[in-house]
Amino acid sequence: MQEILSGRATKLSSSACLFCKKRKRKCDGAQPCTTCIKYNNTDNCVYKSENDRRKKKYDSAHIDYLEVKADLLELHAANLIKNSSNLKGFDINSILPKRPQLTQNNDSTQLQNMTEEYTDIGALEEIVSTAWKVRQHGDKTEFYGPLSGRQGVVEDGEEEPVNPETGFLDINFTSPQFKERLLSTFEETFACYFYVSELTLDSVRSWQFPSPEPDKQLLICAIFAYASAYVRPSITSAFLQEAESSALIACKESLNENVLQGLLILSCYELGMVHDHSSWLFDAMCASQAQFMGLHLASKPIDMSTPMSLATTSPLKSALFWSIIMQDRFITTVLGRGCRIQYFRIMTPFYSPRTSPQKHDKYISELTFSFHSRLWYIHDRSTQQIYSFRADYLHNSHRQMLLEQGFSNLRALYESFPDTIMLKPDTTDKRILLLHLSYYVALLLLHRSYLIQNPKKIIQLMIKLCTSASKVAERFSELYGFNRAPYFVGYLLFQCAMFDLFILANKDRSLHEGANSRFVKFMTALSEYADVWTRGIKDIKVLDNLSQQWNVNVPILQKLRQGSQPVSDISSTENDLYGNYLDVDLDKDFANTMPVPDVYNIPMFLDSFDFDFASS
């Protein structure tokens, strides 16, 4: 009756209760069902569960959790056996299940030719691995996924920085001039990339500080913690501690958009500082609260066939949600974990710009944010299956289909870029530059696991992408410096540098000169980024460890290891090796950069991954 009054059709269950079945009545599957309520049989409304033959669907996040838990149990069992005095000589590997081999769905002859002609098996497995790994060193258990690029490297543990000023700093006495400096720095290094902060920054400037309202206090302190990393790192911990204490109160007493934005900024800051566990915690809090508030829901679903979907929510809520999605994709890609808000749960449309093109600066911020968030959403949706836990078991035809789908989606996204944000010889806007840098890296990650299927063509494509990325990085470094770049840029530089390091491990020496030239550009940028963000230092260490594992001698890494400047100290001999890239005409060289249509305007998917890179 309630369903009839509400205008909704009654849903029938695939398995009726015993009362309805005996009387041959329609049953809606409720507990108790409508029929039993009507005939006062609520106490006897029972079902036979074994008769329900509906296909059960399981949450993919829960499946991921179970798979990781199984790995942890195996690791725990192995440790128990290892520590048992009765089984000291026992071979643990004999009882552990074998992980899929690199050759699972690849022609063994092709793989052998790959390793003989191109590179050694260790470098190949590291660069294309689709295996998710759990490992333990010391008292820490770590979970690494394939996109992180770190699964084969033993890294240092997280270290808390020592801040001598924190002990006697009272943030309540922060001067108005210094607060304005922090807000301006935040606007320059974060808000212009995450548009929700640009929408709220004027309001934040008018707030009292310290604020008696926990949601405002959280957001202000999160902003100041992020900005002080560029201005005065020694005082960051004071703002961070205040933000963390305010977060607990705000989530409990005054959950709103300010709280979500504060958690978002804290997650971003902690990720840049390599406090991965804290960053993951804040991201999980932010994502769960966003779903609790229903920000992922809307009256109409995402339409991927149209370049711009009209939002049905307010600009602030839409910008906030897609900012959360973008950070969720950044952190899960960097750490190699599953997203907290899976793409299939997102029903709200993409953020769509509201500002008039006449307000050029704000319009560019909206456009680049809108397409940046779409890019990482599509990246996650495309790579989730390619890099899934069981990806090594996929047949080549299935893997080719997944690559083609992902490539088509990224091509459609690129073709929908308005002319205002296209890469041109005179482009100097940092937001546009970083959007295209992200785009090249997304394509790089999409194709990376297909190196074995057709190494020559995939390497050629990835070299083109890294060449374009290096020119973007060079221009950004020249105009702004990566010590003013946002926290996520280090990951983009790291992925490009890791691929060029792989090329330097390649046996085809004709590729080495170009790879050296690009690698030094990425390392220069990464060392600038490391002036602010600790993740840059860690990424350089990882690349150094990889170079030793892959038996690659790279002069730039030796200089960084010794604490030398990566560019100004390069000798003339090394300059020749790197292609003397400091003397190029930037505008002329940039004009020849592949804005990616050079790759797109060609028949990409032919038989057996036979790609043709000839210019159309």
Phi and psi in degrees as a GROMACS rama.xvg file:
@    title "Ramachandran Plot"
@    xaxis  label "Phi"
@    yaxis  label "Psi"
@TYPE xy
-62.6754  -38.1619  GLN-2
-67.5331  -37.4754  GLU-3
-66.8608  -43.6223  ILE-4
-65.2824  -33.6912  LEU-5
-82.1456  -4.01473  SER-6
82.8074  7.6067  GLY-7
-99.5622  143.158  ARG-8
-72.606  144.077  ALA-9
-72.7573  131.141  THR-10
-88.7334  133.643  LYS-11
-95.4539  142.871  LEU-12
-85.7797  151.185  SER-13
-75.3548  -11.5697  SER-14
-137.687  115.152  SER-15
-81.5617  155.66  ALA-16
-70.0952  165.623  CYS-17
-63.6741  -36.7007  LEU-18
-63.172  -48.6829  PHE-19
-66.8317  -36.9286  CYS-20
-65.6925  -39.8086  LYS-21
-66.693  -36.9326  LYS-22
-96.7157  3.85538  ARG-23
56.277  46.759  LYS-24
-103.195  157.797  ARG-25
-73.9025  137.683  LYS-26
-123.681  132.586  CYS-27
-90.5272  0.388833  ASP-28
78.3154  4.88433  GLY-29
-75.1411  172.452  ALA-30
-132.347  98.8677  GLN-31
-77.0476  161.961  PRO-32
-79.239  167.58  CYS-33
-62.5048  -38.5593  THR-34
-65.1612  -43.629  THR-35
-65.343  -35.9109  CYS-36
-63.7187  -43.0326  ILE-37
-62.6285  -36.6765  LYS-38
-103.522  20.7326  TYR-39
54.0893  43.9366  ASN-40
-118.643  32.006  ASN-41
-63.1747  -33.4123  THR-42
-72.2664  -23.2383  ASP-43
-109.609  17.8786  ASN-44
-82.9374  95.3658  CYS-45
-127.585  155.424  VAL-46
-123.471  151.829  TYR-47
-94.1283  107.654  LYS-48
-64.2731  -29.7555  SER-49
-70.4548  -14.5361  GLU-50
-85.4497  -10.657  ASN-51
-80.4066  107.64  ASP-52
-101.64  16.3208  ARG-53
-65.6333  146.043  ARG-54
-72.3828  124.402  LYS-55
-86.0829  132.8  LYS-56
-108.293  136.47  LYS-57
-113.08  141.448  TYR-58
-63.5769  129.228  ASP-59
-63.5484  -32.6734  SER-60
-64.3407  -36.9383  ALA-61
-68.9661  -36.6821  HIS-62
-63.6315  -44.1299  ILE-63
-58.4219  -42.689  ASP-64
-61.5018  -43.4643  TYR-65
-64.8968  -38.5574  LEU-66
-66.575  -41.4434  GLU-67
-66.146  -40.2006  VAL-68
-61.3929  -39.5077  LYS-69
-62.4132  -41.3301  ALA-70
-62.3874  -41.4761  ASP-71
-64.7365  -39.9829  LEU-72
-64.7563  -39.4743  LEU-73
-62.2728  -42.7095  GLU-74
-63.803  -41.0832  LEU-75
-64.4642  -44.1091  HIS-76
-62.5821  -39.6732  ALA-77
-63.5226  -39.9874  ALA-78
-65.8432  -38.1978  ASN-79
-62.8606  -42.8147  LEU-80
-65.7152  -42.1731  ILE-81
-61.9646  -36.1606  LYS-82
-88.3157  -4.58184  ASN-83
-78.5908  128.988  SER-84
-67.0962  -25.621  SER-85
-80.693  -13.4484  ASN-86
-125.983  34.5598  LEU-87
-60.919  -36.6992  LYS-88
-95.3523  8.85758  GLY-89
-75.7668  138.594  PHE-90
-83.3283  105.075  ASP-91
-63.0178  -37.6358  ILE-92
-62.4787  -19.771  ASN-93
-70.5214  -21.0884  SER-94
-109.961  -11.0226  ILE-95
-82.4708  142.542  LEU-96
-65.5014  143.525  PRO-97
-82.1766  133.599  LYS-98
-75.9464  155.677  ARG-99
-56.9209  137.481  PRO-100
-78.9949  159.945  GLN-101
-60.9241  -24.7475  LEU-102
-93.7636  14.1687  THR-103
-50.1936  -49.8873  GLN-104
-124.342  33.1145  ASN-105
-125.817  144.714  ASN-106
-60.8008  121.976  ASP-107
-62.7854  -34.029  SER-108
-64.5266  -41.5448  THR-109
-63.0251  -41.9648  GLN-110
-64.1265  -41.9615  LEU-111
-63.2037  -42.3794  GLN-112
-63.1482  -36.8139  ASN-113
-61.4442  -47.2127  MET-114
-72.4553  -32.2202  THR-115
-75.5336  -38.7106  GLU-116
-88.6763  -32.8465  GLU-117
-110.332  -57.3633  TYR-118
-156.928  176.305  THR-119
-85.8833  160.41  ASP-120
-65.151  -32.3094  ILE-121
-64.423  -46.8139  GLY-122
-65.1895  -38.7453  ALA-123
-64.0981  -45.6867  LEU-124
-65.7225  -36.9289  GLU-125
-65.471  -39.2603  GLU-126
-80.7023  -29.3107  ILE-127
-110.144  1.81949  VAL-128
-55.5693  134.972  SER-129
-111.861  14.1063  THR-130
-90.7195  134.7  ALA-131
-91.4127  132.883  TRP-132
-125.943  143.999  LYS-133
-113.87  131.5  VAL-134
-141.862  162.476  ARG-135
-135.681  129.668  GLN-136
-139.754  129.744  HIS-137
70.7345  -134.577  GLY-138
-97.5326  6.92896  ASP-139
-108.251  137.88  LYS-140
-107.373  129.508  THR-141
-123.504  145.653  GLU-142
-120.203  118.452  PHE-143
-120.034  136.248  TYR-144
-107.019  172.279  GLY-145
-68.188  -35.2975  PRO-146
-69.8854  -22.067  LEU-147
-67.2085  -29.4346  SER-148
72.6293  13.4176  GLY-149
-118.056  5.93353  ARG-150
-66.5332  -19.9613  GLN-151
-102.818  11.6786  GLY-152
-118.15  129.078  VAL-153
-84.4947  117.565  VAL-154
-106.838  164.103  GLU-155
-70.6452  155.353  ASP-156
-73.3459  166.992  GLY-157
-70.2065  135.594  GLU-158
-121.114  129.74  GLU-159
-76.4428  129.579  GLU-160
-68.9092  148.262  PRO-161
-89.7972  123.112  VAL-162
-118.373  96.1197  ASN-163
-63.6446  -25.4121  PRO-164
-80.5383  -18.0321  GLU-165
-62.5379  -35.7941  THR-166
-61.2995  -33.4162  GLY-167
-115.692  10.1634  PHE-168
-85.4427  128.115  LEU-169
-110.047  106.754  ASP-170
-66.7544  -16.7587  ILE-171
-64.3581  -20.4386  ASN-172
-101.354  19.7624  PHE-173
-64.7307  129.016  THR-174
-72.348  152.889  SER-175
-58.4602  -36.7735  PRO-176
-64.8456  -41.6954  GLN-177
-70.5123  -36.3635  PHE-178
-61.8263  -41.8014  LYS-179
-66.2995  -36.8357  GLU-180
-63.213  -40.8402  ARG-181
-65.9838  -41.3121  LEU-182
-65.442  -39.2834  LEU-183
-66.8797  -39.7515  SER-184
-64.2418  -41.5729  THR-185
-62.4693  -40.9921  PHE-186
-62.4591  -39.3585  GLU-187
-72.9377  -35.8132  GLU-188
-106.69  -7.40211  THR-189
-138.965  -53.028  PHE-190
-62.8243  -32.051  ALA-191
-73.4011  -10.9526  CYS-192
-103.902  -32.3306  TYR-193
-110.991  98.4462  PHE-194
-63.3046  -23.3585  TYR-195
-60.1781  -35.8241  VAL-196
-70.7171  -34.0102  SER-197
-67.1433  -31.9019  GLU-198
-69.0518  -30.9102  LEU-199
-103.695  -7.91352  THR-200
-65.0086  -36.0161  LEU-201
-62.6937  -39.3192  ASP-202
-66.5447  -41.2511  SER-203
-61.1906  -36.7155  VAL-204
-61.4448  -28.4375  ARG-205
-89.7333  -5.62638  SER-206
-76.3598  150.418  TRP-207
-71.7188  141.217  GLN-208
-135.752  127.557  PHE-209
-69.8109  148.858  PRO-210
-95.4908  138.145  SER-211
-73.597  -13.2603  PRO-212
-91.8896  121.776  GLU-213
-61.0246  -34.1576  PRO-214
-66.8781  -40.1558  ASP-215
-71.9142  -38.7537  LYS-216
-62.6937  -40.4508  GLN-217
-60.4951  -49.4853  LEU-218
-65.8066  -43.6728  LEU-219
-61.9928  -46.6403  ILE-220
-66.8855  -35.1084  CYS-221
-64.2359  -43.2742  ALA-222
-61.5478  -46.5555  ILE-223
-66.0728  -35.5945  PHE-224
-64.038  -44.5792  ALA-225
-64.308  -47.9399  TYR-226
-68.9396  -33.8555  ALA-227
-67.667  -17.3784  SER-228
-61.6367  -29.7468  ALA-229
-88.9894  -30.4364  TYR-230
-95.6313  -52.6285  VAL-231
-151.258  85.7346  ARG-232
-58.2242  -26.0848  PRO-233
-66.4459  -19.7091  SER-234
-102.926  1.31702  ILE-235
-59.9469  -39.9624  THR-236
-60.6721  -32.5134  SER-237
-64.0428  -46.7009  ALA-238
-66.5644  -37.4767  PHE-239
-64.4444  -43.8117  LEU-240
-63.4431  -41.1586  GLN-241
-65.5029  -39.7276  GLU-242
-64.5786  -42.216  ALA-243
-65.466  -40.7674  GLU-244
-69.0544  -35.3184  SER-245
-70.1988  -29.5418  SER-246
-62.7241  -41.7448  ALA-247
-63.4041  -42.2223  LEU-248
-69.5452  -43.6687  ILE-249
-64.9709  -40.7499  ALA-250
-62.7255  -31.3297  CYS-251
-85.1789  -38.5664  LYS-252
-106.899  -29.8103  GLU-253
-144.979  58.1988  SER-254
-67.1897  120.417  LEU-255
-157.4  -168.051  ASN-256
-64.946  -32.3193  GLU-257
-62.9105  -39.8056  ASN-258
-65.2943  -45.5799  VAL-259
-62.656  -41.0167  LEU-260
-66.7112  -37.6731  GLN-261
-63.2671  -43.959  GLY-262
-63.1454  -38.7859  LEU-263
-59.9495  -48.3109  LEU-264
-65.6096  -39.6464  ILE-265
-61.7175  -42.1445  LEU-266
-62.6324  -40.9781  SER-267
-64.7923  -45.1512  CYS-268
-61.2958  -48.434  TYR-269
-64.2379  -33.3455  GLU-270
-66.165  -42.1391  LEU-271
-64.6355  -28.7655  GLY-272
-93.8658  8.32133  MET-273
65.3675  23.8827  VAL-274
-90.3404  71.5361  HIS-275
-64.1642  -37.7799  ASP-276
-65.8614  -41.8933  HIS-277
-66.4544  -41.8809  SER-278
-61.7796  -42.4609  SER-279
-63.877  -38.6806  TRP-280
-63.0138  -49.3074  LEU-281
-65.1265  -37.463  PHE-282
-64.0261  -42.3169  ASP-283
-64.6207  -41.7529  ALA-284
-61.2495  -46.547  MET-285
-63.6885  -45.3265  CYS-286
-66.0937  -42.8076  ALA-287
-67.0496  -39.8174  SER-288
-69.2418  -34.7399  GLN-289
-63.0897  -41.4449  ALA-290
-70.4519  -35.1464  GLN-291
-62.2401  -37.2663  PHE-292
-80.8976  -5.15397  MET-293
77.3987  22.4153  GLY-294
-68.4864  -19.2198  LEU-295
-84.8114  -2.38373  HIS-296
-106.174  149.651  LEU-297
-156.732  171.158  ALA-298
-74.3427  -18.7718  SER-299
-139.458  144.929  LYS-300
-76.4229  171.248  PRO-301
-66.5402  133.348  ILE-302
-109.412  101.489  ASP-303
-71.7901  -12.6451  MET-304
-81.1033  -15.5709  SER-305
-107.576  140.211  THR-306
-66.5137  -31.1209  PRO-307
-131.724  120.975  MET-308
-101.388  133.446  SER-309
-76.0332  127.77  LEU-310
-76.7813  147.162  ALA-311
-105.327  -3.00884  THR-312
-106.351  174.486  THR-313
-67.3363  154.807  SER-314
-56.4192  -39.7937  PRO-315
-64.1304  -48.0311  LEU-316
-66.4637  -39.6118  LYS-317
-65.5658  -45.6311  SER-318
-64.0859  -37.4295  ALA-319
-64.3886  -47.0864  LEU-320
-62.8646  -44.4537  PHE-321
-75.1553  -21.0279  TRP-322
-68.4022  -41.5085  SER-323
-63.2515  -42.1422  ILE-324
-61.9527  -42.6806  ILE-325
-63.3404  -45.0188  MET-326
-65.4898  -38.6206  GLN-327
-59.441  -39.0406  ASP-328
-72.9436  -38.3826  ARG-329
-60.4696  -52.6647  PHE-330
-68.0529  -38.1621  ILE-331
-72.3343  -30.1387  THR-332
-71.9727  -41.7169  THR-333
-65.377  -43.0222  VAL-334
-91.5469  -11.952  LEU-335
72.2979  42.9418  GLY-336
-123.571  170.376  ARG-337
-76.8187  145.691  GLY-338
-64.9206  151.018  CYS-339
-82.0075  -25.6217  ARG-340
-119.094  98.875  ILE-341
-66.6379  147.569  GLN-342
-59.4618  -32.0029  TYR-343
-75.1957  -8.90004  PHE-344
-90.1251  -11.7119  ARG-345
-84.1188  116.181  ILE-346
-111.307  -12.7378  MET-347
-79.4381  143.211  THR-348
-70.9379  164.852  PRO-349
-59.8588  155.584  PHE-350
-67.1871  136.271  TYR-351
-123.675  130.978  SER-352
-58.7083  141.807  PRO-353
-112.177  -15.9778  ARG-354
-79.0478  145.669  THR-355
-70.5263  141.632  SER-356
-58.5787  -19.5913  PRO-357
-64.4799  -31.0212  GLN-358
-86.7765  76.7356  LYS-359
-56.7394  -50.4702  HIS-360
-63.38  -46.6103  ASP-361
-66.4871  -37.1281  LYS-362
-63.308  -40.4825  TYR-363
-64.1763  -40.6124  ILE-364
-60.5947  -43.9491  SER-365
-65.4124  -46.1354  GLU-366
-62.3302  -50.4117  LEU-367
-65.0155  -38.8587  THR-368
-63.8401  -44.5902  PHE-369
-58.0654  -47.3686  SER-370
-77.949  -28.7062  PHE-371
-65.6859  -43.6939  HIS-372
-67.1958  -37.3087  SER-373
-64.2004  -41.1717  ARG-374
-56.8855  -48.643  LEU-375
-75.2513  -26.1599  TRP-376
-64.8727  -48.0195  TYR-377
-65.7611  -39.4876  ILE-378
-56.9283  -47.892  HIS-379
-64.0959  -45.0034  ASP-380
-63.6782  -35.8306  ARG-381
-76.8223  -38.4762  SER-382
-90.6818  -12.2601  THR-383
-59.8031  -40.6288  GLN-384
-80.1822  -38.051  GLN-385
-61.4163  -40.0123  ILE-386
-105.34  28.17  TYR-387
-70.301  170.106  SER-388
-60.9255  -33.511  PHE-389
-104.631  21.8608  ARG-390
-61.0624  -31.6464  ALA-391
-65.9633  -15.2184  ASP-392
-91.1883  -7.24437  TYR-393
-68.1456  142.806  LEU-394
-72.0354  153.116  HIS-395
-58.8372  -36.9245  ASN-396
-64.3417  -37.0152  SER-397
-68.5693  -42.2338  HIS-398
-64.1968  -38.1648  ARG-399
-63.8047  -40.3272  GLN-400
-62.5912  -41.992  MET-401
-64.7507  -40.6158  LEU-402
-63.5484  -43.7122  LEU-403
-63.6616  -40.8457  GLU-404
-63.6017  -47.2809  GLN-405
-62.7917  -42.4443  GLY-406
-62.8537  -41.7617  PHE-407
-64.2078  -41.2604  SER-408
-64.3408  -42.0453  ASN-409
-68.3912  -36.7763  LEU-410
-64.7455  -42.9433  ARG-411
-62.1855  -38.6613  ALA-412
-63.7913  -46.364  LEU-413
-61.9351  -41.4132  TYR-414
-69.1053  -17.213  GLU-415
-90.6336  -2.43813  SER-416
-59.4244  127.154  PHE-417
-64.042  155.361  PRO-418
-59.6298  -26.4738  ASP-419
-60.5291  -31.4628  THR-420
-111.817  15.6274  ILE-421
-75.5122  150.866  MET-422
-78.8228  125.583  LEU-423
-132.46  165.909  LYS-424
-58.308  -28.7817  PRO-425
-103.577  15.6902  ASP-426
-68.1324  126.844  THR-427
-129.49  -6.15313  THR-428
-69.7223  125.336  ASP-429
-65.7654  -30.195  LYS-430
-68.6817  -40.5101  ARG-431
-69.3476  -41.165  ILE-432
-59.9054  -45.7864  LEU-433
-73.3072  -28.8159  LEU-434
-61.5919  -45.2702  LEU-435
-72.5433  -33.2287  HIS-436
-61.9037  -43.4824  LEU-437
-61.214  -37.6198  SER-438
-64.779  -43.934  TYR-439
-62.7707  -39.4146  TYR-440
-68.5811  -38.4611  VAL-441
-60.4784  -42.9396  ALA-442
-65.5162  -38.545  LEU-443
-60.4574  -47.0918  LEU-444
-66.5491  -34.5639  LEU-445
-62.8773  -39.3803  LEU-446
-93.3393  -11.3838  HIS-447
-61.3187  -38.5093  ARG-448
-77.4454  0.333114  SER-449
-102.735  15.1291  TYR-450
-60.5325  -34.8712  LEU-451
-71.9562  -36.674  ILE-452
-62.0404  -44.9164  GLN-453
-149.18  79.6114  ASN-454
-59.7526  -40.8  PRO-455
-62.5878  -48.765  LYS-456
-71.9964  -40.5524  LYS-457
-65.8132  -40.8916  ILE-458
-62.5154  -40.752  ILE-459
-61.6024  -43.8653  GLN-460
-63.5839  -45.4411  LEU-461
-68.4096  -31.5452  MET-462
-65.0696  -41.1922  ILE-463
-60.6309  -43.3836  LYS-464
-64.2173  -44.0239  LEU-465
-67.0851  -33.7952  CYS-466
-63.5219  -46.5985  THR-467
-63.512  -42.7996  SER-468
-62.6042  -38.1281  ALA-469
-66.9532  -34.4088  SER-470
-71.1843  -37.3946  LYS-471
-64.1108  -45.1068  VAL-472
-62.0835  -40.5634  ALA-473
-63.1064  -42.2113  GLU-474
-67.6184  -43.2457  ARG-475
-61.2904  -42.8708  PHE-476
-62.5183  -40.919  SER-477
-68.3319  -39.234  GLU-478
-84.3006  -38.4684  LEU-479
-124.658  -35.6319  TYR-480
85.483  134.609  GLY-481
-75.7154  -4.78587  PHE-482
-77.5268  0.712453  ASN-483
-118.016  16.0134  ARG-484
-87.2066  154.79  ALA-485
-69.1618  167.676  PRO-486
-60.86  -30.624  TYR-487
-81.9398  -10.8365  PHE-488
-67.2267  -30.427  VAL-489
-57.0777  -37.3086  GLY-490
-65.3386  -38.387  TYR-491
-63.9777  -45.4697  LEU-492
-64.6181  -39.6346  LEU-493
-62.2391  -44.1894  PHE-494
-65.0132  -40.9027  GLN-495
-65.6199  -43.1894  CYS-496
-64.0117  -37.8722  ALA-497
-65.6516  -38.0563  MET-498
-66.6809  -42.6088  PHE-499
-66.1648  -31.5459  ASP-500
-65.2249  -37.8922  LEU-501
-61.8511  -39.9612  PHE-502
-64.3443  -35.687  ILE-503
-69.1872  -21.2083  LEU-504
-86.3749  -4.29786  ALA-505
-73.9445  145.182  ASN-506
-78.5468  -12.4914  LYS-507
-82.6836  97.8653  ASP-508
-71.3929  -13.566  ARG-509
-67.5563  -17.9441  SER-510
-90.215  -10.0845  LEU-511
-68.8953  -39.2042  HIS-512
-62.3697  -46.7876  GLU-513
-65.159  -39.3113  GLY-514
-64.8463  -39.6224  ALA-515
-61.3058  -43.7853  ASN-516
-61.6369  -46.5598  SER-517
-68.3769  -40.3797  ARG-518
-61.5727  -40.0835  PHE-519
-67.9198  -32.4022  VAL-520
-66.0776  -44.919  LYS-521
-66.2175  -39.0611  PHE-522
-70.02  -35.6276  MET-523
-60.9556  -46.5101  THR-524
-64.2422  -40.7164  ALA-525
-67.3721  -35.4792  LEU-526
-70.3952  -33.8133  SER-527
-64.7896  -45.1643  GLU-528
-59.5105  -35.5849  TYR-529
-70.4842  -12.6759  ALA-530
-62.0301  -28.0041  ASP-531
-110.119  -46.8362  VAL-532
-105.783  125.599  TRP-533
-62.397  -26.2709  THR-534
-60.1826  -30.4598  ARG-535
-63.8289  -40.5879  GLY-536
-63.1305  -42.8601  ILE-537
-66.2351  -39.8466  LYS-538
-64.3703  -38.4828  ASP-539
-63.7464  -40.2037  ILE-540
-62.5273  -41.4433  LYS-541
-62.7588  -45.5317  VAL-542
-62.4872  -37.1921  LEU-543
-64.3702  -43.5792  ASP-544
-62.9457  -40.8243  ASN-545
-64.7164  -40.5367  LEU-546
-61.2247  -35.667  SER-547
-72.9606  -39.2871  GLN-548
-64.8108  -36.7373  GLN-549
-92.4642  4.73158  TRP-550
58.6  46.9009  ASN-551
-114.169  126.021  VAL-552
-98.7683  109.446  ASN-553
-117.056  115.574  VAL-554
-57.2079  -37.5059  PRO-555
-63.4951  -35.6763  ILE-556
-70.3873  -36.1318  LEU-557
-62.6729  -40.8889  GLN-558
-65.509  -42.9572  LYS-559
-65.9431  -36.6365  LEU-560
-63.3137  -32.1333  ARG-561
-89.0931  -0.694141  GLN-562
84.4713  16.1813  GLY-563
-86.5788  159.119  SER-564
-71.3673  137.045  GLN-565
-74.6287  -23.1364  PRO-566
-108.718  -54.6579  VAL-567
-65.258  -23.4156  SER-568
-92.4058  3.7486  ASP-569
-70.5721  129.144  ILE-570
-74.7964  168.648  SER-571
-64.0817  -33.4652  SER-572
-64.6832  -44.2824  THR-573
-68.5448  -33.3321  GLU-574
-60.8128  -40.1152  ASN-575
-62.4139  -39.7874  ASP-576
-64.7361  -37.7347  LEU-577
-85.9629  5.63393  TYR-578
83.8406  14.6248  GLY-579
49.601  47.5924  ASN-580
-69.1192  -15.4264  TYR-581
-72.6395  -17.795  LEU-582
-99.8703  5.56866  ASP-583
-75.2638  154.644  VAL-584
-80.2787  108.635  ASP-585
-58.4424  -47.6989  LEU-586
-65.0558  -41.3097  ASP-587
-65.084  -44.75  LYS-588
-68.3709  -36.5317  ASP-589
-69.0535  -31.2003  PHE-590
-65.634  -27.0702  ALA-591
-89.7057  -1.69652  ASN-592
-60.0249  144.72  THR-593
-72.9831  88.3408  MET-594
-62.2007  129.926  PRO-595
-51.5842  -11.4746  VAL-596
-54.3109  -26.6202  PRO-597
-56.7509  -31.4082  ASP-598
-85.2754  -32.4047  VAL-599
-78.8715  -33.4669  TYR-600
-81.5747  44.6095  ASN-601
-143.34  155.446  ILE-602
-71.7159  103.57  PRO-603
-81.5182  -38.1152  MET-604
-111.559  96.4219  PHE-605
-109.911  -174.344  LEU-606
-63.3046  136.816  ASP-607
53.7731  41.7009  SER-608
59.9389  32.8919  PHE-609
-83.5051  80.4212  ASP-610
-76.6102  144.559  PHE-611
-119.29  116.246  ASP-612
-99.3751  14.0782  PHE-613
-64.5321  142.138  ALA-614
-64.5037  140.647  SER-615
